[in-house]
């Protein structure tokens, strides 16, 4: 079993990438985007 050392949560959609904070003129933790280039999953805090 490999231990996951990333502090960011796994993407619930693809389970391959991680949810990373994404900010553009907003609160830093307002949007979270999947780091997997094949997945376009986005979570919004609101």
PyMOL commands that set and color helices and strands:
alter all, ss='L'
color gray80, all
select strands_A, chain A and resi 19-22+31-34+42-44
alter strands_A, ss='S'
color yellow, strands_A
deselect
rebuild
show_as cartoon
